[in-house]
Each structure stands twice: as C-alpha cells, then as structure tokens.
Amino acid sequence: MQLHRGSCHCGAVRFEVQSDDILKDIYRCNCSLCQKKGIVMKAEHKFHFRLTAGAESLLCYQWNKKIAKHYFCKNCGVYTHHKRRRDPNEISVNIACLDDIDMPADADIKLANGQEHD
C-alpha cells in the first residue's frame, strides 16, 4: 500500500490515505449533493484513512437519511472526505485534495448512482 497525504485549500485539515492504486476505481456520484460538488472520489476502508490535523476545523453536512457524513473545512469550504452511506466502513476522499496526484486526462472515472438513494 502506498501512503498519500492530502489537505483542504488553506491547509487546516490534513489527512492520510493508504491505497494499492489511488486512481483505480475512482468515481463521481450523481446524487443531488455530489452533482453540485462536482468532485472525483476514491473509496478506501476506514482503517486506511487517518485525519492528521484539523479536526476542530471540520464541519459535517448530513442530509436525507443522515447516514453519510460529508466533511469540509470551515475556513476555506473545501470538501475533503466523507463516510459513505453505501458502506459505512469506507471513507471516500476528494482526489483533488491529495498532494501528490495529478488527475490524468484519460482517467477511468466511474459513475456511482447515488440518485437512487436521494
């Protein structure tokens, strides 16, 4: 597993995620919230995610059945990660928040059908 570090825009919220292949099985979701966020995510087991700084700067947004927890920085507003509704044992991270990743133009980005859960 490779360790990747990430942060929000202002750097207040920092995290680490371990992944065998960080760009494999990346996805966008078409639920009403994710469509507006417009980001690409990577899901990993919650044991592979660690918040390293900024817990006090995180705000959580929940809606609908209030199972998923979407976290964003209260200072800069950037969404960094969320606890998934579909699998609460997984954390999805915002790929754009990772320090060492540039999204390739030909990335294979899947679509998660979150509209069925709205």
Summary of the structure (lengths in Angstrom):
residues: 118
radius of gyration: 13.3
end to end distance: 33.6
largest distance: 36.7
contacts: 339
relative contact order: 0.30
helix: 16%
strand: 41%
